[in-house]
Amino acid sequence: MELHQLRYFVEVVRTGNFTKAAVRCHVTQPTLSHQIKKLEEELNEPLLQRRKRGALPTAFGERFMERALRVLRELDEAHEEAAAFTSGIRGRLRIGAIPTVAPYLLPGLIKASLARHPALTFEVNEEPTRELLSLLRRGALDLAIVSPPIDGAEWAFQHLLDDELFATLPAAHPLADEPELDLIKIAACPLVLMKEAHCLRGQALELCKRAEVEPEVSIQSSQLETVLGMVAIGLGLSFTPAMALPHLVSRGLIYRSLAPAPVTRPISLIWPRRASRTHAFNAFLQLASESEMIHRHAHSS
């Protein structure tokens, strides 16, 4: 059994496709297929179900994937640990973040990380929570930034901040003169929300549920900027996280705290409890806990 065979197999499972896996591994597709076949012959058990449009792991392949990931992770950690003795923290971190956090929080965290540990490299993935959890389970991400709650004892968390949610409405709206807005008044108007896959939508609907109101969701979008564009021309009201406000294009929108008390959403780092933590991983967690930028976001919420 060769390490490159494990890498080839892992990439096929991650991409679901022999050709894409070969590109990522910088080998030809026949070479990759041949090496995986040799691995299956050595194990005397098929690892993949080959289909016209791709490949899926067999039941044994799913179990073997876990072992392969552990072996490759241990090898990567050994390389990183050896390098750390001579040149400090280095290595690659694969970080995911939900779309209503990624543009506003992640760039500053990465910049601060590189200022302290210039030998780090980053791979960023911006997806809804469900997809991020799937990527974490498959070993395609090291950690992610999400907004709990997240079900399951398989996850470890590091809380970053509490982000206030503001009611969002056009400047010409009849409610715009009120310093705070009651959820009952907001829910009486049509709402423009993120699509179902996005946690900000679920948080908005949960707020309405707590206030015992049933809102009318008139428009849905996968982009926060698009949601706000719809609100700006009077198609409904919405909710905007505080961390996004300094980055948004001015459209004549009004942002108001919710009454009778401000409402916040938690923002946390998450990773599988059983995941191996490299020096680079631990360095990022430490920096995130100390980040002045996160403290500024927390205080401004």
C-alpha positions as CSV (number, residue, x, y, z in Angstrom):
1,M,0.0,0.0,0.0
2,E,1.4,3.3,-1.1
3,L,0.7,6.8,0.3
4,H,0.0,8.2,-3.2
5,Q,-2.7,5.5,-3.6
6,L,-4.4,6.7,-0.5
7,R,-4.3,10.3,-1.7
8,Y,-5.7,9.3,-5.1
9,F,-8.6,7.4,-3.4
10,V,-9.4,10.3,-1.0
11,E,-9.6,12.8,-3.9
12,V,-11.9,10.5,-5.9
13,V,-14.2,10.3,-2.9
14,R,-14.1,14.1,-2.3
15,T,-14.7,15.0,-5.9
16,G,-16.9,12.0,-6.9
17,N,-15.0,11.9,-10.2
18,F,-11.9,10.2,-11.5
19,T,-11.0,12.9,-13.9
20,K,-11.3,15.7,-11.4
21,A,-9.4,13.8,-8.9
22,A,-6.6,13.2,-11.4
23,V,-6.3,16.9,-12.1
24,R,-6.1,17.7,-8.4
25,C,-3.4,15.0,-7.9
26,H,-1.5,16.2,-11.0
27,V,-1.5,12.7,-12.7
28,T,-3.3,11.3,-15.7
29,Q,-6.7,9.7,-15.2
30,P,-5.5,6.2,-16.4
31,T,-2.6,6.4,-13.9
32,L,-4.9,7.3,-11.0
33,S,-7.4,4.6,-12.0
34,H,-4.7,2.0,-12.2
35,Q,-3.3,2.8,-8.8
36,I,-6.7,2.7,-7.1
37,K,-7.3,-0.7,-8.8
38,K,-4.0,-2.0,-7.4
39,L,-5.0,-0.7,-3.9
40,E,-8.4,-2.6,-4.2
41,E,-6.6,-5.7,-5.3
42,E,-4.2,-5.5,-2.3
43,L,-7.2,-5.1,0.0
44,N,-9.2,-7.7,-1.8
45,E,-12.3,-5.5,-1.6
46,P,-13.8,-2.9,-3.9
47,L,-13.5,0.7,-2.6
48,L,-15.5,2.5,-5.2
49,Q,-18.7,2.1,-7.1
50,R,-17.8,3.2,-10.7
51,R,-20.6,4.9,-12.6
52,K,-20.9,6.7,-15.9
53,R,-21.0,10.1,-14.3
54,G,-18.6,9.5,-11.4
55,A,-17.8,7.3,-8.5
56,L,-19.1,6.7,-5.0
57,P,-17.5,4.8,-2.1
58,T,-18.7,1.3,-1.3
59,A,-19.7,0.5,2.3
60,F,-16.1,-0.7,2.9
61,G,-14.8,2.4,1.0
62,E,-16.6,4.7,3.5
63,R,-14.9,3.0,6.4
64,F,-11.5,2.9,4.6
65,M,-11.9,6.6,3.8
66,E,-11.7,7.4,7.6
67,R,-8.5,5.4,8.0
68,A,-7.0,6.9,4.9
69,L,-7.7,10.4,6.1
70,R,-6.2,9.6,9.5
71,V,-3.0,8.3,7.9
72,L,-2.6,11.3,5.6
73,R,-3.4,13.7,8.4
74,E,-0.8,12.1,10.6
75,L,1.7,12.4,7.8
76,D,0.9,16.0,7.2
77,E,1.2,16.7,10.9
78,A,4.6,15.0,11.0
79,H,5.8,17.3,8.1
80,E,4.4,20.4,9.8
81,E,5.9,19.5,13.2
82,A,9.3,18.9,11.6
83,A,9.1,22.3,9.8
84,A,8.0,24.1,12.9
85,F,11.3,23.2,14.7
86,T,13.2,25.3,12.2
87,S,10.8,27.9,10.7
88,G,7.9,28.4,13.1
89,I,4.2,27.8,12.4
90,R,3.5,26.7,8.8
91,G,1.1,24.6,6.8
92,R,-2.2,24.9,5.0
93,L,-5.6,25.6,6.7
94,R,-8.8,24.9,4.9
95,I,-11.5,27.2,6.4
96,G,-15.2,27.4,5.6
97,A,-17.6,30.1,6.6
98,I,-21.3,30.8,6.1
99,P,-22.0,33.6,3.5
100,T,-23.3,36.1,6.0
101,V,-20.0,35.9,7.9
102,A,-17.3,35.1,5.3
103,P,-16.9,38.5,3.6
104,Y,-17.0,40.5,6.9
105,L,-15.0,38.4,9.4
106,L,-12.7,36.0,7.5
107,P,-10.5,38.4,5.6
108,G,-9.4,40.2,8.7
109,L,-8.7,36.9,10.6
110,I,-6.6,35.6,7.7
111,K,-4.7,38.9,7.5
112,A,-3.9,38.9,11.2
113,S,-2.9,35.2,10.9
114,L,-0.5,35.9,8.1
115,A,1.0,38.9,10.0
116,R,1.9,36.6,12.9
117,H,2.6,33.4,10.9
118,P,3.6,34.3,7.3
119,A,4.4,30.7,6.4
120,L,0.7,29.7,6.7
121,T,-1.5,29.3,3.6
122,F,-5.3,29.3,3.4
123,E,-8.0,27.7,1.3
124,V,-11.4,29.3,1.9
125,N,-14.8,27.8,1.2
126,E,-18.0,29.8,1.5
127,E,-21.1,27.7,1.9
128,P,-24.3,27.3,3.9
129,T,-24.0,25.5,7.3
130,R,-25.3,22.2,6.1
131,E,-22.7,22.0,3.3
132,L,-19.9,23.1,5.7
133,L,-20.7,20.3,8.1
134,S,-20.6,17.8,5.3
135,L,-17.2,19.1,4.2
136,L,-15.9,18.9,7.8
137,R,-17.2,15.3,8.1
138,R,-15.4,14.3,4.9
139,G,-12.2,15.9,5.9
140,A,-12.3,18.5,3.1
141,L,-12.2,21.3,5.7
142,D,-10.2,21.8,8.9
143,L,-12.7,24.1,10.6
144,A,-15.5,26.5,9.8
145,I,-17.2,29.6,11.1
146,V,-20.9,29.1,11.7
147,S,-23.8,30.4,13.7
148,P,-24.9,27.8,16.3
149,P,-26.9,25.9,17.5
150,I,-25.5,22.9,15.7
151,D,-26.9,19.5,16.6
152,G,-24.7,16.6,17.5
153,A,-22.0,15.7,20.0
154,E,-19.4,15.2,17.2
155,W,-18.6,18.9,17.1
156,A,-16.2,21.1,19.1
157,F,-16.7,24.8,19.3
158,Q,-14.9,28.0,20.1
159,H,-17.2,31.0,20.5
160,L,-16.0,34.2,18.7
161,L,-18.7,36.8,19.3
162,D,-22.4,37.7,19.5
163,D,-23.6,39.5,16.4
164,E,-26.7,41.7,16.7
165,L,-29.5,41.3,14.1
166,F,-31.0,44.6,13.0
167,A,-34.5,45.0,11.4
168,T,-33.9,46.5,8.0
169,L,-36.3,48.7,6.1
170,P,-36.3,51.5,3.5
171,A,-35.8,55.1,4.7
172,A,-39.3,56.0,3.4
173,H,-41.1,53.2,5.2
174,P,-43.8,54.3,7.8
175,L,-41.8,52.5,10.6
176,A,-38.5,54.2,9.8
177,D,-39.0,56.9,12.4
178,E,-39.3,54.5,15.3
179,P,-36.0,54.1,17.3
180,E,-36.6,50.4,17.9
181,L,-38.9,47.9,16.1
182,D,-41.3,45.3,17.6
183,L,-41.3,42.0,15.8
184,I,-45.1,42.0,15.6
185,K,-44.9,45.2,13.5
186,I,-42.1,43.8,11.3
187,A,-43.9,40.5,10.7
188,A,-47.0,42.3,9.6
189,C,-45.1,43.4,6.5
190,P,-43.8,41.1,3.7
191,L,-40.3,39.8,4.4
192,V,-37.4,39.4,2.1
193,L,-35.1,36.6,3.5
194,M,-32.2,34.3,2.6
195,K,-33.0,30.9,1.0
196,E,-33.8,27.9,3.2
197,A,-30.2,26.6,3.3
198,H,-29.0,29.8,5.1
199,C,-29.1,30.0,8.9
200,L,-29.9,33.7,8.8
201,R,-33.3,32.8,7.4
202,G,-33.9,30.2,10.1
203,Q,-32.9,32.7,12.8
204,A,-35.3,35.3,11.4
205,L,-38.2,32.9,11.3
206,E,-37.3,31.7,14.8
207,L,-37.6,35.3,16.1
208,C,-41.1,35.6,14.5
209,K,-42.1,32.2,16.0
210,R,-41.0,33.4,19.5
211,A,-43.2,36.5,19.0
212,E,-46.0,34.2,18.0
213,V,-46.4,35.8,14.6
214,E,-46.5,34.1,11.1
215,P,-44.7,36.3,8.6
216,E,-45.2,36.4,4.8
217,V,-42.0,35.7,3.0
218,S,-42.4,37.4,-0.3
219,I,-38.9,37.0,-1.8
220,Q,-35.9,34.7,-1.1
221,S,-32.3,35.0,-2.3
222,S,-29.0,33.3,-1.6
223,Q,-27.1,36.6,-1.4
224,L,-27.4,39.2,1.4
225,E,-26.7,42.1,-0.9
226,T,-29.5,41.0,-3.2
227,V,-31.9,40.8,-0.2
228,L,-31.0,44.3,0.8
229,G,-31.4,45.5,-2.8
230,M,-35.0,44.2,-2.7
231,V,-35.7,45.9,0.6
232,A,-34.3,49.2,-0.7
233,I,-36.9,49.4,-3.4
234,G,-39.7,48.6,-1.1
235,L,-40.4,44.9,-1.7
236,G,-40.3,44.0,2.0
237,L,-38.4,44.1,5.2
238,S,-35.5,42.0,6.4
239,F,-32.8,41.4,9.0
240,T,-29.1,42.3,8.7
241,P,-26.2,41.1,10.9
242,A,-24.3,44.0,12.6
243,M,-20.9,42.8,11.2
244,A,-22.1,43.4,7.7
245,L,-23.1,47.0,8.2
246,P,-19.7,48.7,7.7
247,H,-19.2,46.8,4.4
248,L,-22.6,47.4,2.7
249,V,-23.3,49.8,-0.1
250,S,-25.5,52.7,1.0
251,R,-29.0,52.3,-0.4
252,G,-31.0,54.6,1.8
253,L,-31.8,51.7,4.2
254,I,-32.6,52.1,7.9
255,Y,-31.3,49.6,10.5
256,R,-33.1,49.3,13.8
257,S,-32.5,47.2,17.0
258,L,-35.4,44.9,17.9
259,A,-37.7,45.7,20.9
260,P,-38.0,45.1,23.7
261,A,-34.3,44.0,23.8
262,P,-31.6,43.7,21.1
263,V,-31.3,40.2,19.5
264,T,-28.0,38.6,18.7
265,R,-26.8,35.5,16.9
266,P,-23.7,33.5,18.2
267,I,-20.7,33.2,15.8
268,S,-18.4,30.3,16.5
269,L,-15.5,28.2,15.1
270,I,-16.5,24.6,14.7
271,W,-14.5,21.4,13.9
272,P,-15.0,17.6,14.4
273,R,-14.0,16.6,18.0
274,R,-12.0,13.6,16.7
275,A,-10.0,15.7,14.2
276,S,-6.3,15.9,14.6
277,R,-5.2,19.5,15.5
278,T,-2.0,20.6,13.8
279,H,0.3,23.5,15.0
280,A,-1.3,25.7,12.3
281,F,-4.8,24.7,13.5
282,N,-4.0,25.6,17.1
283,A,-2.3,28.8,16.1
284,F,-5.4,30.0,14.3
285,L,-7.6,29.1,17.2
286,Q,-5.3,31.1,19.5
287,L,-5.2,34.1,17.2
288,A,-9.0,34.1,16.8
289,S,-9.4,34.1,20.6
290,E,-7.1,37.2,20.8
291,S,-8.2,39.0,17.7
292,E,-8.9,42.7,18.2
293,M,-11.1,42.7,15.2
294,I,-13.4,40.1,16.8
295,H,-13.5,42.2,20.0
296,R,-14.4,45.3,17.9
297,H,-17.2,43.4,16.2
298,A,-18.5,42.1,19.6
299,H,-18.5,45.6,21.1
300,S,-20.2,47.2,18.1
301,S,-23.0,44.6,18.1
